[in-house]
Amino acid sequence: MSYSIRTISKAEQDIASAIEWYLEISKDLAIRFNQELDEIFSKLLAFPEAYPIVFLDMRMYLMKTYPYKILYVIDGSEIIIHAVVHYKMHPNSWQRNR
């Protein structure tokens, strides 16, 4: 099956906030964060069911280099990114502002 990725607006805000944070430290860190996200999205497109379900139908991918997790669901042929949040955030707290 061929998949596509859709990122909800709150997840886009999560990504923008993380990039902004890394830009304050180093432009290179921000660029590498974005590159790692691109690589992860490619992995999700190729193997969307490879990563664990953590709540109902929500799956999680842990970034290797940065302390962030990507939370997503598979809906037919669409992978919907719901959040890109820091590891230390309480597992359910990302839902409060969505």
Backbone torsions as a table, in degrees:
resi	resn	phi	psi	omega
1	MET	NA	143.9	177.5
2	SER	-96.7	131.2	-177.3
3	TYR	-112.4	158.7	170.6
4	SER	-128.4	159.0	179.4
5	ILE	-112.1	135.2	172.4
6	ARG	-126.4	131.4	179.3
7	THR	-108.3	120.3	179.4
8	ILE	-67.9	159.5	-172.6
9	SER	-60.2	-37.1	179.6
10	LYS	-65.9	-37.4	177.2
11	ALA	-67.5	-36.4	175.0
12	GLU	-62.4	-37.9	176.0
13	GLN	-65.4	-39.6	176.6
14	ASP	-57.8	-47.2	-178.6
15	ILE	-63.4	-46.6	180.0
16	ALA	-60.6	-40.4	179.0
17	SER	-65.0	-42.0	179.1
18	ALA	-64.9	-44.1	179.3
19	ILE	-63.0	-41.8	178.0
20	GLU	-60.1	-42.9	178.6
21	TRP	-60.4	-47.7	-178.9
22	TYR	-69.5	-30.6	176.0
23	LEU	-62.9	-33.9	177.9
24	GLU	-65.2	-27.5	-179.8
25	ILE	-89.4	-50.4	-175.7
26	SER	-165.7	132.7	176.8
27	LYS	-60.3	-37.9	-179.8
28	ASP	-62.4	-41.1	177.8
29	LEU	-61.5	-41.8	179.8
30	ALA	-64.8	-42.2	178.9
31	ILE	-63.4	-44.8	-179.9
32	ARG	-66.7	-35.3	175.3
33	PHE	-59.4	-48.1	-180.0
34	ASN	-63.5	-39.9	178.0
35	GLN	-64.1	-41.4	178.7
36	GLU	-64.7	-39.0	175.9
37	LEU	-59.6	-44.2	178.0
38	ASP	-58.4	-43.0	178.6
39	GLU	-64.2	-40.8	179.0
40	ILE	-64.0	-44.1	179.4
41	PHE	-61.2	-36.2	175.6
42	SER	-64.1	-41.4	177.4
43	LYS	-63.7	-42.3	179.7
44	LEU	-63.2	-39.5	177.7
45	LEU	-63.0	-38.2	-178.0
46	ALA	-78.6	-39.5	-174.6
47	PHE	-137.9	64.7	-173.9
48	PRO	-63.6	-27.6	-177.2
49	GLU	-92.1	4.7	-176.6
50	ALA	-75.7	-15.0	-173.3
51	TYR	-108.0	149.9	-167.8
52	PRO	-69.4	148.4	170.4
53	ILE	-80.9	128.6	-177.6
54	VAL	-111.4	-19.2	179.3
55	PHE	-163.5	122.1	-176.7
56	LEU	48.7	-111.9	178.9
57	ASP	-107.7	11.1	-179.2
58	MET	-80.0	127.6	178.4
59	ARG	-106.5	161.7	-177.6
60	MET	-134.9	135.4	172.0
61	TYR	-118.6	127.1	178.2
62	LEU	-94.5	126.0	177.3
63	MET	-66.0	145.5	-176.9
64	LYS	-81.0	-41.4	-172.1
65	THR	-97.0	-27.6	-175.2
66	TYR	-116.9	149.8	-176.3
67	PRO	-81.7	57.7	-178.8
68	TYR	-129.5	153.3	174.2
69	LYS	-123.2	146.1	178.3
70	ILE	-107.5	124.1	179.4
71	LEU	-107.9	128.6	-174.6
72	TYR	-149.4	161.7	173.5
73	VAL	-125.8	155.3	173.9
74	ILE	-104.8	122.5	179.8
75	ASP	-125.4	95.1	-175.5
76	GLY	64.8	-119.4	-179.6
77	SER	-99.3	14.3	-178.5
78	GLU	-114.5	134.7	172.8
79	ILE	-102.4	118.3	-175.3
80	ILE	-107.4	115.2	178.5
81	ILE	-82.9	119.9	-177.8
82	HIS	-99.0	-29.0	-177.3
83	ALA	-160.6	149.7	170.1
84	VAL	-130.5	99.8	-169.5
85	VAL	-127.2	156.5	-180.0
86	HIS	-66.1	145.5	179.3
87	TYR	-54.6	-37.7	-173.6
88	LYS	-76.0	-9.5	177.8
89	MET	-68.0	137.1	178.3
90	HIS	-53.3	138.3	-174.2
91	PRO	-51.5	-32.9	-178.0
92	ASN	-103.5	-6.5	-174.4
93	SER	-68.9	-23.5	178.9
94	TRP	-62.5	-24.4	-177.1
95	GLN	-75.3	-23.0	-172.4
96	ARG	-60.9	-36.4	-175.5
97	ASN	-101.8	18.0	-176.3
98	ARG	-103.6	NA	NA
